């Protein structure tokens, strides 16, 4: 995705990117490529591919919710910062928490945040299920991209969401996963309120963004320990 097309496609998402934000994304890209030479952050390294499959793809969360209207967002299993760090650049109003279980990745993310002089953006080296035991009902939006099957991801994420807030996972094809979530939704007091299916520009691969609303507080039983979640998902 060339920069000109990237800007045009963002405009279709109602995102008018500034020159400063473009420079921040460019710096992010160069840091990603430099660090990727010494650790595995991404298999996607061509600039046009990073802008399409990481930067633009992250921005499509705006299809599901107006990110100018919320204050706090948590990205579970953020990896190299997708979508959470991209969203922080595009929406400076957001207070963003990036959670990842691999310390090397969190060191990279902290470096990017420092280099780009981002504020109200923190990185935590934590397992999702352990973080969910300590932090309850604190975020307007919790998101995640390509981390785990939905029924497992729900148990990681929904305890973190404020009552009335939203869990918004970013997926590819997910009909089969979605059909297995009824029990988890009941247990975690949430419901599906929106489903956006679309094709990524240029390559036309399928994307699905699901929007779940949390209706009541989550029982302190959840999330369970990793072994229990892995052996028997909700």
Buried (B, 14 or more C-beta within 10 A) or exposed (E): BEBEBBBEBBEEBEBEBEEEBBEBBEBBBEBBBEBBEEEEBBEBEEBBBBBBBBBBBBBBBBBBBEBEEBEBBBBBBBBBBBBBBBBBBBBBEBBBBBBBBBEBBBEBBBBBBEEBEBEEBBBBBBBBBBBBBEBEBBBBBBBBBEBBBBBBBBBBBBBBBBEEBBBBBBBEEBEEBBEEBEEBBEBBBBEBEBBBBEEBBBEEEEBBBBBBBBEEEBEEEBBBEBEEBEEEBB
